[in-house]
Amino acid sequence: MMRLFKSNKSNSVLVSALLFIILAAWSSTLLAQGSKSVVRIRVNNADVGTGFVYNSTRQVVTALHVVAGHSNITVYSESTGNSSPATLEKVFKESDLALLTLSNDLGLEPLSHNTNPRITEDHTIWGYPRNVATKQGDLIRFSRSEKQETTLNSILKSGDKLLSQLKLQGYPSPSTRILRIGSIIQPGHSGAPIMNSADEVVGVADGGLYGGTARINWAIHAQYLPMLVADGIGPADDGFPSRPSVQSELFGNQNQRFSTAEKVNFTNDKDLYFVMRVPLGEIYDYLPQEEQENLDFYIENFTTDWRSYTIDVYEDAITGATISVPEGFTLSYDTEMEWFTAKSEGIYEMIVVIDQRDSWADALNAKDLFIEDLDYLKDWDNGPNVTISDYTDEEDGFFSGYRDWETFNPDSSQQSLMSAALNIDYNNFFGTAYLTHNVQIMDFNKYYLLNLCLQLATFPIN
C-alpha cells in the first residue's frame, strides 16, 4: 500500500534540535529551581499525591482530597533525599487545599505564588503522576476560553454525578475559582504546583476525571493559597474532614485502576499508557451534560444494554490525548502507515494518529494528510460509489471536524462505512477513524459502540 501520511518535519530537523537544546537548558536552570521545593505525599506508606513547600520551610501545601481522613502522613523530598512525618495543620475546604506541618525541616525553600497568570502562556506542572519514581515536569496549557471567574459550577452542570457527590461531601465548593487545563494532567498530580517561568505557583492541580476520558481537568486558583495559611480551619474546628474524600476514588492514586496504569511500548518511540478498562456507562455518568447529549443519538439505537459494554482507555503521555477502544480490540502500530490500528473479526477497524507538530500550520497539514490517507483506503472494499459528508468547527488554535464515507454495491445497497474525528489543539493533531467492511453482516451494536469510542477519543476538553 502506498503511504500518504508522511511527516513534513524533515526540513526543520536542525531548527527543532536547536530549539530542544535551548528549551532543555532553560528548563534545567530556571524551572528546575522551583521544582526542588516539590515533594511526594505518602499516606499509610502509600504514595498518593504531590505537594510543595509554601509559606515556611516546615509547611507544605497539597490537595485536601489527597490527605483527608488520614493521620499517618509522610512527606518525602527527592531533592534532599529526606523525609518527615507531617500533620494536617489547616484546611480550606472551599478550595480543596490542605496545609501540612513537617516535624523536620527538609531544607527546601518555600515557593511564592502569582494570582494573575497569563493563561495564553505555557506553564509547567511538577509532580509524581502515576507514581513515577522521579519527579516529572510537564508543560501545561490552560484553556483558551479561560475566563476570569471560571468555577467548578461552570464545568460540572446541575445533575452531574460528581457535582452531587461534592455537594454531599462539602468540599470543594462549586463556586471555587479554577483554571481549566487544556493539556495533560494525571492521577498523582493532585496537589502539584503549576508554575510560570518565574517559578511562581499560579494554580494547584486538583482534578481530572477518568484519566482524561471524561475530558474534565482543572487546577485550584492560586488566590486561595494565602487564605489557606491565614483563614484555614484546624483540627479542633467544626468541619475538619475525618473521612477519605470521594475525589481520591475518582482521580487519586488511591484508585488502583489508575495507579497501576502501565506503559505500552510500540515501535518508533510510539508510547501510550493503558489507563483502565471501564464500563461505558460509568464514564457516561461523569461526562458533562452537553457531552452526554452528543452520545445519546448513538445510545438510543442500541438493542442491548449499552452501559455494560467495556472500553479500554489509552493516553498519550505527550499530548494528553485519550484513545477509547472497545474491549477485545488489540491496539497495534502500523509502521508503514505510521498510525495505530485496532481490529476485530475482520469487519471492524479503528485507526488513530497522534502527531505533535512544530506549528498550527503543520498540524493543519497533518490533518489534511490523514484525510488523504483515509480517502485512499476507499479501495479496501472495492466499492464503486463513494459519498462523503463533512462537519467542521474551527477557531484560532483549535479545530474539530468529522467526515463520513459510504460505499455501495453495484445493486446500490450499502457496503461499507467509515467515519473520522479530527482534532487540533495548537500544534497537536489527533485523528481517529473507524471502518466497517461489510454492512450486511456487521453487528450494529458494535457499530454504535465504535461511534461512541470515536466521540470519546480526543484531547482534554478546552
N, C-alpha and C positions, 0 to 999 in steps of 0.2 A: 504494500500500500504506500502510495506517495504521502510523505509527511508535509503538511502545510503549516502547522503551528510551530514556527521557528522563532527563536528568541532574536530580538533586534539589538541585543546589548553588545555585540561584538565590537562595534565602533567606539564604545565608551568604556572598554575594559580598563584602559590605563587611567582614565579620569576616575572611574569607580574605585580603583585600587588606591589612588592617591587620597580620595575622599575618605575611604575606610581608614587609612593610616592616620589622617588628620583627626577624624572623629574618635578613633581609638585612643590617641594621645590625649585629646581633650577630655574624654570621659574618665581616663585613668588619673588625670591630675586634678580636675575640677570636681566632677561628680563623686569620685571615689572618696574625697574628704568627708562629704556628708554621709556617705554610706557606712563609714566606720562607726557611726552612732546608731546604726540599725541592729536590732537584736532578735534572737529567736525566743519565742514564748513556749514554755513547756508546762503542761498541766498533768499531774499524776504520772510523770515520767513519759508523757507522750507529747510530741511536737504538734502544736495546734495552730500556730499563727506567728505573726511578726509584730514587733513594736519598735519604738525609738526613744532615745533619751531626750527628755524635754524638761525645761524649767530649772532643773538642778541635776547634778551628776548622779544623784541617787533616786531619780524619778523617771519612770518610763510610761509612755502612752501606748495603748493598744486599743483594739475594738472591744467593747464591753462583752459582746457575744462570744468572744474567744475565751474569757475567763469567768464569766458569770456562773455562780453556783459551785465554784471550786475554791478550795483553800490551799491545796498543795501546788503552788505556782513557783516556777523557776525561770530565771532569765539568763540566757547564755549569750556571751559576746564572742563572735567568731574573730573579731579584730584583735582581742587581747587573749582569747583562749580561756577566759574566766567565766564563772557563773555565780549566781547569787540567788538565794531564796527571796521571794517577793510577797508582799501583802497587798491586797486590794484596798487602797487608801481612799480613793474618791471615785465616784461615777457621775456622769452627766447623761442620764437616761435618754433625754430628748435626742441626743446626737449619737447614741450608742458608743460612747467613749469611756475608757477607764484609765485611771491614774494609779500606777503601781509604785510602791516604795521599796527600794532594794535594801537588804540587810548589809550588803557590802558594796562599796564603791568599785565599779568596774573600770574606772579610769577613762570614761568616754565623755566627750564634750556634748552638752545639750544643743539640740537643733533649734533654730528660730523659725518663725512662721511668717507667711505673707497672705493677707486676706484679699488681695486684688490680683489673682492670677490672670495672666494673658492666655486665654483659652485657645487662641489660634496658634500658640507656640507648642512645640513638643516639650514634654516633661518626662521625668524618669521615676519609675517605681522601683524601690529596693526592698527585697524581702526573700521569703522562703516558700515560693509556690510549690505545691505538690511535694513538700518535704525534701526539696533538693538539699544536697549535702553542703553546698557552698552558696553563700549569699549571691543573689542574682539581680542584675539590673535590666529592666526592660523599658523601652520607650512607651510613653502614654500619650494618647491624643484625646482631648476632651471633645465632646460632641460639637459639631459645627453649628448646631442650633441652640447651644447653651445660652440660657437667659440668666439675668442677674438673680432671680429668685426661684430657680428651679428647685422643686421639693420632691419628696417621695410620692406625695399625692399626685404629682404631675405624670408619673410613670406607672404607678400602681393604682389602677382605676377602682372605683367603688365596685365591690363584689369580687375582686380578685382574692384568691385564697390566701396569698401571702399577706396582703393588707389586713385581712380579717385576723390572721394569726398574730400579727404585730400589735394590733389594737388590743387583743386579748392579753398579750404578754406585757404591754405597757411601754415598750421601747423598741426601736427608736420612734419618735413622733412622726406621723405622716407629714407634718409641716416642716420637718427638718430640711434645712437648706443643703443641697447636694451638688456635686459636679458629675454630670453624666459622662461616662467613659466610653469612647468610641473605638477602643482598641483592647488588647488582651488584658485580662485580669483573671487570676486563677485561685482556686482554693489554697489556703496557706498565705495568701496575700493579705488577708484580713488584719487590719492594724498597721499595715505597711505605709510609710510616708511616701507621698508623691511630691517630688521636689522640682523646683525650677533650676535654671542654670547657675543660680547663686546659692544653691543648697538650702533654700528656704522651703519649708513644708507648706504646700498650698491645699493639701487635702489628705485624708486618711482613708485608705482602701477599706470598703465596708461590705459590699455585696456584689454577687454575680450568680445568677440562678442557673443551675444545671450546666455548669461548665461553659456557659455562653450560649447554650442551645435555646434557652428562653430569651436570649438577646437583651438581657437587662443587667447592666453593670453600673455601679456608682461608687463615689467616694464622698465622705463627710467633709463639708467645707471647713477650712482652717479657722474660720471665725470662732468656732466653738472651743478651740484649744485653751485660750486664756480663761474662758468661762468654766472649763473643767477644773482648772487649778484654783480659781477664786471662788466659784459658786457650787462646785460639785458636792454631792451628799456623801457622807461617810457611813461606816458600818452601823453606827448607832441610830442613824436617821431612818425614818419610815420610808419604805420603798426600796431599800438596798436589796438587790437581787440575791435570792438564796437558791435558785434552781438554774440548771443549764438553759441556755437560750434556744429558742426554736431555730434561729439562724444557723447554729452550729450543725443542725441536722440537714439544713438546706444547702449551705455552701461553705461549711467549715471543714477543716482537715479531720474533725471528729467523724465526719461522714465517711465511712470506709470505702464507699463506692468511688469517691474522689481521691482519697489519699493513696489508693492502690493503683491509680491510673498509670499505665505503662507506655513506654515509648515504643513505637513500631517503626523499625528501620527499613527503608526502601533504598533502592539504588539511586545514584546521582544526588546524594545528600537530601533526598526527599523524606523527611521525618515527620511523623504525626504522633500525637498522643491518643491512645484509645482511652476515652474518658469513662464510659459506662455503657451498660445495656439496660434499657429502661422501657417500661410500658408507655406507649404513645399517649394514653390518657393521662398519665402522671405529668408529662411535660405540658400537655394542653391546659391542665388546671392552673399552671403558673404563668401562662402566657398572658400578656395584656389583652384586654377585651378586643381591641382592634385586630390583633394578631389572630385571636380565636375566630373572629368573623371571616378572616381571609381563608381559614381552613375549613369552615363549616360547609362551604359549597361542595367539597370533596367528601367530607364526613357523612353528609346526609345520603350519599349514594351507596355506602357500604351495605351489603346484605348480611354481614356478620358483625360481631362485636368489635368495632374498630379500636376500642380502648385497650383491648388485650394484646394487640399487635406490639411486638417489641422492636426497638431500633437500636443499632449500635452507633454511638456518638464518638467522632474523632475530632481532634482540634489541631490546627496548625500552630505551632509554637511561635512563629514569627508574626503572622498577621492576626491571629486570634480567630480566624475563620473556622466555623464548625461544620462538619460534614455528618449528615444523618443517613445511615444505610440500613435497610431492613435486615433484621436478623436472618442469617442463612446466606447472605451475600458476602462473598470474600473479597476484601479490598486488596488490589494489587497495583503495581505500577508498570505501565507500558512504556518501555524505554524508547521505542520507535516513535510513538506519537507524543511522548512526554506528557502523559496525563494518567490519572488514577482511573481504574475501572473496577466495577463490581458487577458480576454476572450471576444469573440463576436460571437453570432449566433450559438454557439455550434460547430463551424467549425474552427475558428481561435483562436490561443492561443499564448501568449508571456510568457516567463519565464526569470526572472532576479535574479542573485545572486551577491551581493556586499559584499566582505569579506576582512576585514583588518586583516592580519596575523602577526606573530611575525618575520618572515624572508622570504627571497626569496624562500627558500626550502619549507616553509609552504605554500606559495602562489602557487607554482607548484603543491603541493599535493592537494590544494583546486581545482585547475583546473582539475586534474585527477578525483577527486571525483564527480565533476559536470558532467563530461563526462559519468562516470559510471551511475549516476542517469538518464541522458538522454538516455543512452543505455537501461536501464531498462524500460523506457517509451515506447519502441517499441511495448510493449504488448497492448498499448492503442487502437490500431486499429486491433489487431489480424492478422496483415499482415504476411503471411507465408514466405515472402522473404524480405531480407533487404540488401541494398547496401550502402556502406559508402565511402566517399571521404574526403581527408584532405588537408589543406594548412596551413603551419606554418612559422613563421619568428621569430627567437629567437636570442637575444644577451644578454650580461651581464645586468641584471636589467630590462629587457624588454622582453615580449613575446606577440606575436599576432598570432592568429590562427583561422581557420574556419573549421567546419565539417558539412557535408551534409549527411542526411539519406534519403533513399527512400524505401517505402514498396509497394508490388504489390499484386493484387488479384490473385486467382487461374488461371484466364484466362490470366495472365501476364500483365493486364492493371494496370496502376499506381494507387495506392490507397491513399497514404499519403506521405507528405513531412515534413522534419524537418531540420532546419539549426541552427547552433550555432556560435557565435563570442566569442572568448576567449582572454582576455587581462590581462596582468600582468604588473604592474608598481611598481618595487621594492617589497614591501611586500603586495601590494594590488591586489586582484583578482576581476575581473569584468567579469561575464559570462552572455550572453544574448542568447536566443533561441526563434524561432517561430515554431509553429506547424500548419499544415493544415490537418484536419482529414478526408476530403473527397474530393479528387481532382475532381471527376466527377461533383460536384455541386458548387464548390467554384468559387468565382469571382476573375479572375486572376489579375484584377486591385488591389484588396486588397492584393493579394499575393505579387505583386511587391511593394506595399506600405510597407508591413511587411519587405521585403528585405531592403528597404531604411532605415526604422527605425533601423534595425539591424546594418546597416553600420554607422549610426549616433550615436549609443549608445556606448560610450567609455570614456576613461579618456581624460582630456585636452591634445591636441596633444603635443608631445615632439619633 
